[in-house]
Amino acid sequence: MRIDVVSIFPDYLAPLELSLIGKAREAGLLDVRVHDLRDFTTDRHRTVDDAPYGGGAGMVMTPQPWSDALRAVAGQGPPGLRPHLLVPGPGGVRFDQAMARRLAREPWLTFACGRYEGIDERVYEHAREDLGLEVTVVSLGDYVLGGGEAAVLAIVEAVTRLVPGVLGNTGSLLEESHEDGLLEYPVYTRPSLWQGREVPGVLLSGDHQAIARWRHAQRLTRTAARRPDLLHAAQADAGLQLRLALPADVPELFTLTRACWVQEAQSNNRLDIPALTEDLEAVRASLDTTQTWVARRAGRLIGSVRTELRGDELHIGRLMVAPDLQGQGLGRLLLEHAERTAPDGIREYRLLTGAKSGSNLRRYRRAGYRPTPGEPAISGTVELVKHRRDV
Ligand SMILES: C[S@@+](CC[C@H](N)C(=O)[O-])C[C@H]1O[C@@H](n2cnc3c(N)ncnc32)[C@H](O)[C@@H]1O
């Protein structure tokens, strides 16, 4: 990836020679070039600013040096390739991990560091219309810095560590804060007892499942305490997280179950459907007797499915998708996931649905399920079966 930074304080960007970025530059993974905006001035005093039209405090960066600098930088690439121009500014779109991921896939980024009251607005138009650049104004957060350089250091660090090869252990990227909409769990290292403080016992237990559950519960607790906005933000961009349900999921699972089975009650014209009548305690208890999977997107619980082994059958139940998100393929994904969890020896998948749940019946038929002959275990339902192909 190539990165150009234009600034009136090129020395401010010296940290781009250190640490991971410095090593990635040496390894040829990053080509970072810093340019002094004043090299593109035409007067003896190397002036880059002037008073604002309309009055007001401070100075504004003049368009000419910016135009010459950006034209020079953009002209240095291979034919046909143009950099994406990123202009740090408190009035820009908020920089976040999702943007870092998108930018990490781009071949060439150029940063224009503003100072004073910012850059003459016509430079943005000029860059887009005359130089053919994609221009994005990016804000680091809701506060005002003295210049764009500190923002560039932060953005370049967040983006380049996602460029393949820059970071040694890419596994650590997957578990980090913000990767799936939650903050990271607390981390500990040796010694296990330090100044009277012990590392949580579960981390020393060697029980990987227990550790994963503890870490996930910590992530939820920490996110709820420090960043509750993340738990409920409807960020379609954040990926879907599918994992085994924890006790902390039970209240939302209970609510989702009620919401989803109202539709079933309407289709079947009955209110005695087990999923609709069970209470919070029953949902909590079901986590011990079934494998319950929950799907979250940006922290929100949007779907679930559970499985139970009975002999050589895998019983799939409580397949649900939040009513506002139905019809987008999540139900199919959950069903396929449930089937994939079947251990060796399972010969068929079974599930129940309401006899009058027309859309469910159609969906299950498309997924290869067929009604079983005989009386269903629960009146008003149909039992469906699908034979496992790979046995
Ligand atoms: C003093 S600020 C200018 C603030 C400008 N008058 C405004 O209110 O939007 C000078 C420069 O610092 C940088 N800057 C300040 N706050 C920033 C933030 N939150 N994110 C990114 N860059 C910022 C920008 O490059 C900006 O041009």
The ligand as an ORCA input file, in Angstrom:
! r2SCAN-3c Opt
* xyz 0 1
  C      -8.292     23.757     14.649
  S      -8.769     22.510     13.557
  C      -9.931     23.355     12.542
  C     -11.300     23.219     13.057
  C     -12.321     23.866     12.143
  N     -12.333     25.260     12.300
  C     -13.697     23.284     12.483
  O     -14.298     23.766     13.422
  O     -14.098     22.295     11.819
  C      -7.372     22.377     12.500
  C      -7.207     21.047     11.821
  O      -7.074     20.014     12.791
  C      -7.534     18.821     12.247
  N      -8.550     18.282     13.168
  C      -9.086     18.921     14.225
  N      -9.950     18.153     14.868
  C      -9.989     16.965     14.218
  C     -10.707     15.751     14.412
  N     -11.577     15.595     15.381
  N     -10.482     14.749     13.539
  C      -9.633     14.892     12.528
  N      -8.919     16.008     12.301
  C      -9.087     17.043     13.128
  C      -8.057     19.125     10.862
  O      -7.042     18.840      9.934
  C      -8.319     20.591     10.927
  O      -8.234     21.187      9.658
*
